Amino acid sequence: MRIDVLTGLQWPWAASTLHWAYLTSGLLIAAHYAPLLRRAWRHPEATATAQSLLTWAVWTLCRVVAFTYGLFILHDLVFLIVVGADLLGRLAMAVLIVRARWLVRQRALEAIGNEPAT
């Protein structure tokens, strides 16, 4: 399906400039997952309490849909790189939330004297 929007306008910049700007901005956003992931790794108690696994899971699933759309419909490498990098950051955060909850549970069990379940 194609919807022609603003097709009569002459843009003042080339499409390649937009590709580079989109790629740069997308990778910049993806790079900014690093501090969040580092904090989630170092502070599992805070992560388990403050982060919603459901929210991150939904965001990750939406990115899977966007990536699949880009792969099979758009065939746009720049889009796939940006969405793929964002998808990896979201997936990593969801995994770290699961890890944090598991660690908090294990520590709580050890604190009350029970052996952690395997």
Residue pairs with C-beta under 8 A, 6 or more apart in sequence:
11 18
19 78
22 78
22 79
22 82
23 78
23 81
23 82
25 82
26 81
26 82
26 83
26 85
26 86
27 81
27 82
27 85
29 86
30 82
30 85
30 86
30 88
30 89
33 89
33 90
33 92
33 93
36 93
37 89
37 92
37 93
37 96
39 46
39 47
40 47
40 51
40 93
40 96
40 97
40 100
41 96
44 99
44 100
44 103
44 104
45 100
45 104
47 96
47 97
47 100
48 97
48 100
48 101
48 103
48 104
51 93
51 97
51 100
52 97
53 94
53 97
53 98
53 101
56 90
56 93
56 94
56 97
57 94
59 90
60 87
60 90
60 91
60 94
63 83
63 86
63 87
63 90
64 87
66 83
66 87
67 80
67 83
67 84
67 87
70 76
70 79
70 80
70 83
71 80
106 116
109 115
109 116
109 117
110 116
